[in-house]
Amino acid sequence: MSAGLDEDFLAVMRAIDALDLFAAYRRIRGPLVVTRGQQSMADLLPAEAQEPWRAYERWTLAELRRTEAAVAGFRLHETAGGHDVHLAEPDLVVSLIAPALRG
């Protein structure tokens, strides 16, 4: 998947690969809401990287759903938008985390 990709982009991807968010999510002891935009970022990548990226997105969604099923305080919220839900829909993000802050 890395053929032809910019080295700076690859460095970011390596750092992301080293971070196991799902392990961290499984260790939570309080409420945690994770938002996920349903709009794929694959179209931003070179053609040869688009399908591998879509496969990664499918894997990530499956892991999020498994985590939600296994961890009592974890909640997945999907939006129709893209990656930056906090920028595109800040009121939605506030509505998702406010109940936990009041709790």
Secondary structure as a PSIPRED ss2 file (coil, helix, strand):
# PSIPRED VFORMAT (PSIPRED V4.0)

   1 M C   1.000  0.000  0.000
   2 S C   1.000  0.000  0.000
   3 A C   1.000  0.000  0.000
   4 G C   1.000  0.000  0.000
   5 L C   1.000  0.000  0.000
   6 D C   1.000  0.000  0.000
   7 E H   0.000  1.000  0.000
   8 D H   0.000  1.000  0.000
   9 F H   0.000  1.000  0.000
  10 L H   0.000  1.000  0.000
  11 A H   0.000  1.000  0.000
  12 V H   0.000  1.000  0.000
  13 M H   0.000  1.000  0.000
  14 R H   0.000  1.000  0.000
  15 A H   0.000  1.000  0.000
  16 I H   0.000  1.000  0.000
  17 D H   0.000  1.000  0.000
  18 A H   0.000  1.000  0.000
  19 L C   1.000  0.000  0.000
  20 D C   1.000  0.000  0.000
  21 L H   0.000  1.000  0.000
  22 F H   0.000  1.000  0.000
  23 A H   0.000  1.000  0.000
  24 A H   0.000  1.000  0.000
  25 Y H   0.000  1.000  0.000
  26 R H   0.000  1.000  0.000
  27 R C   1.000  0.000  0.000
  28 I C   1.000  0.000  0.000
  29 R C   1.000  0.000  0.000
  30 G C   1.000  0.000  0.000
  31 P C   1.000  0.000  0.000
  32 L E   0.000  0.000  1.000
  33 V E   0.000  0.000  1.000
  34 V E   0.000  0.000  1.000
  35 T E   0.000  0.000  1.000
  36 R E   0.000  0.000  1.000
  37 G E   0.000  0.000  1.000
  38 Q C   1.000  0.000  0.000
  39 Q C   1.000  0.000  0.000
  40 S C   1.000  0.000  0.000
  41 M C   1.000  0.000  0.000
  42 A H   0.000  1.000  0.000
  43 D H   0.000  1.000  0.000
  44 L H   0.000  1.000  0.000
  45 L C   1.000  0.000  0.000
  46 P C   1.000  0.000  0.000
  47 A H   0.000  1.000  0.000
  48 E H   0.000  1.000  0.000
  49 A H   0.000  1.000  0.000
  50 Q H   0.000  1.000  0.000
  51 E H   0.000  1.000  0.000
  52 P H   0.000  1.000  0.000
  53 W H   0.000  1.000  0.000
  54 R H   0.000  1.000  0.000
  55 A H   0.000  1.000  0.000
  56 Y H   0.000  1.000  0.000
  57 E H   0.000  1.000  0.000
  58 R H   0.000  1.000  0.000
  59 W H   0.000  1.000  0.000
  60 T H   0.000  1.000  0.000
  61 L H   0.000  1.000  0.000
  62 A H   0.000  1.000  0.000
  63 E H   0.000  1.000  0.000
  64 L H   0.000  1.000  0.000
  65 R H   0.000  1.000  0.000
  66 R H   0.000  1.000  0.000
  67 T H   0.000  1.000  0.000
  68 E H   0.000  1.000  0.000
  69 A H   0.000  1.000  0.000
  70 A H   0.000  1.000  0.000
  71 V C   1.000  0.000  0.000
  72 A C   1.000  0.000  0.000
  73 G C   1.000  0.000  0.000
  74 F E   0.000  0.000  1.000
  75 R E   0.000  0.000  1.000
  76 L E   0.000  0.000  1.000
  77 H E   0.000  0.000  1.000
  78 E E   0.000  0.000  1.000
  79 T E   0.000  0.000  1.000
  80 A C   1.000  0.000  0.000
  81 G C   1.000  0.000  0.000
  82 G C   1.000  0.000  0.000
  83 H C   1.000  0.000  0.000
  84 D C   1.000  0.000  0.000
  85 V H   0.000  1.000  0.000
  86 H H   0.000  1.000  0.000
  87 L H   0.000  1.000  0.000
  88 A H   0.000  1.000  0.000
  89 E C   1.000  0.000  0.000
  90 P H   0.000  1.000  0.000
  91 D H   0.000  1.000  0.000
  92 L H   0.000  1.000  0.000
  93 V H   0.000  1.000  0.000
  94 V H   0.000  1.000  0.000
  95 S H   0.000  1.000  0.000
  96 L H   0.000  1.000  0.000
  97 I H   0.000  1.000  0.000
  98 A H   0.000  1.000  0.000
  99 P H   0.000  1.000  0.000
 100 A H   0.000  1.000  0.000
 101 L H   0.000  1.000  0.000
 102 R H   0.000  1.000  0.000
 103 G C   1.000  0.000  0.000
